[in-house]
Amino acid sequence: MIIRDYLFMTLLIVLAVFIWARDLTWVSSLEDTLPVILSLPLFIWLSRPWKFRKPPDYPSFGILMLCSTGFMIGVLVNITFILALSWTGILWSWLSTRLDRESAMTIRRLLILPILAFPWLALDGEPIGWWFRLSSAWVTSHIFSLMGFDVLHEGTRIIVQGLPVGIGEPCSGINVLQSMLIAGCALAYIYLGEKPAYWLNLVLLILIAWIANTARIIIVCIAALTLSPEFALGIFHSFGGWFVLFMMLCLTWVIFSFQRRILQEVPLKP
């Protein structure tokens, strides 16, 4: 490594700490915070080993200026997602000129992890959380109606057999969605990293996260109806975040392993 590498690393560390520390409301439960903190170490681990190019090229001045401008805009408008994109752009502008072609290709496939290493979903994702709540309430009400229960659906609130169930912000799944995406992206790369299907499965992760969170809401409602509302909203609800993460990991593992097995069985064209 040369002096320029250490300067870039120092700059990236300072900017990352700034993004993490500027608003600490995202630091809540362990299942929400820990995956975000581990996203960058996971990125480094999956992309290793880094093979540096000799002699090194110089980063594009235009890309650096664009990323720097984007970072300042993100600070001014207070949007963490823009800051995460700008930080990742600076990271890529450095690594793409320092690593050999094979290492750079691996890095490019994993750039989603540095973007997810910052809590933009928790800080900026209220519209996404509202959509998750509304759609989950609609699906939950229809499932219980098909099961023969008396159901009334009003927006994000449903009444099942006279039991009111309000799907508030803690049930939106937005607090654990980023954790799900980080874990899912790592699994997608491990199983499908060298396949074109890898990119399509990154989009599929959002659907899997929604399914897992909706299933959690349905299970909580069943617990409230069969046992008691106090039990469902107590310790059972507190462990809901861990349950969603576990459910998504199991679902993604099944889907990705199945896809890899199918892709390996498809004969290559001469």
Secondary structure, DSSP 8 states (H G I E B T S, - for coil): --HHHHHHHHHHHHHHHHHHHS-GGG--SHHHHHHHHHHHHHHHHHH----B-SS-----HHHHHHHHHHHHHHHHHT-HHHHHHHHHHHHHHHHHHHB-HHHHHHHHHTTHHHHHTS-HHHHH-HHHHHHHHHHHHHHHHHHHHHTT--EEEETTEEEETTEEEE--GGGSSHHHHHHHHHHHHHHHHHHHTTSTHHHHHHHHHHHHHHHHHHHHHHHHHHHHHHT-HHHHHTHHHHTHHHHHHHHHHHHHHHHHHHHHHHHHHS----
